Amino acid sequence: MSTAAMVLVALLGVGAGALAVAWRRTRRTLTLAHLCVRQLEVELSNAQVDAGPFELQRVVDALPVAAVICDDTGAVQVRNPAGASLLEPRIESALVGRSLRAALTEAAGGVRVRRVEELVGPPLERHVVTAIPLDGGGAVAVVQDDSDVARTEAVRRDFVANISHELKTPVGAVALLAEMLADEPDPATAQRFATRIEGEAQRLARSVDDLLELTQIEFGLPAVSTDVALDEVVDEVLARVAVVAADRGISVGGPDERTRLVVRGDARQLGSALYNLVDNAVKYSPDGGTVCIGLRRDGGGLIDVEVADSGIGIPGADLERIFERFYRVDRARGRDTGGTGLGLAIVRHVTQNHGGSVDVRSTEGVGTTFLMRLPGRETPR
């Protein structure tokens, strides 16, 4: 078998193996990789076919993973664009590039190599480097970017740990209070225990409701989007928070005039996002404070939806994490206010579904301002 054919065999073994792992773990449709592997199988099915350098380079270029081939001295002979990028002296890929070169050198010496390079980040990155020796001398190596899988696994681990903790606390409290209630002869004390059980049950129900809502939102927008008048969304949110705000003397106001601004999307999701921002602003504002909702065009086709409060503010160290599920700046205070830690995660996903972004500015003891930027529609006549 010719050297080119042996290289093709090695690429088929290493590249197809890496692609099979990616298929099983991420279930992504790698049509290009499938066609490439099929082409390799066709070439190798005829023992008399000798693929020349041009054909080999074309096959390597078609692989959806970084691929590099070296001779018996370790000198690179063939590489695709992704492999060339890793070999460049760049800071962001220096670790993976060094690992790739070392793997090629070891494989050229007759040793099969597989190593995983993980960069903590943020963002988290993970690359799988695989290299095998060639019968005629030299080696072939591929590098699979496994970062999406690594991030998904990290999110899943955090989610399972967080949801277990968040649901275990109220369930445990209900069980303990129910046990105490069963043995309590004093009617007044029994009533107090019953009231606390009801509160914990409501807290548990809120967590479940928010989880279900977040899960639905993560699927994206409904199949059919509509024009959503933001003035109507603001009116609905103001009505929902009116009673709680009035009880604490907090002034919650919207734009002074009707803006007639329109967003293409889902009214329910947008209402949920704005309600979570306003509800948080009310919860974390002092009695007698103010919460303002602003709507305006930014001049570049985007609509700014702003919620500003005069509350306790958010420490700078926490600003990057507040949109994570279950993350609370102050866990004890979050539970006192009835928060589930999912509201801002809902806000982030809703804005992403609508092609927008969300930002936050905050000063401790002064207040916090959240800004959703959404693609706008022409004002209806």
Secondary structure, 3 states (H helix, E strand, C coil): CCHHHHHHHHHHHHHHHHHHHHHHHHCCCCHHHHHHHHHHHHHHHCCCCCCCHHHHHHHHHHCCCEEEEECCCCCEEEECHHHHHHHCCCHHHHHHHHHHHHHHHHHHCCCCEEEEEEECCCCCEEEEEEEEECCCCCEEEEEEECHHHHHHHHHHHHHHHHHHHHHHHHHHHHHHHHHHHHCCCCHHHHHHHHHHHHHHHHHHHHHHHHHHHHHHHHCCCCCCCEEEEHHHHHHHHHHHHHHHHHHCCCEEECCCCCCCCEEEECHHHHHHHHHHHHHHHHHCCCCCCEEEEEEEECCCCEEEEEEEECCCCCCHHHCCCCCCCCCCCCHHHHHHCCCCCCHHHHHHHHHHHCCCEEEEEEECCCEEEEEEEEEEECCCC
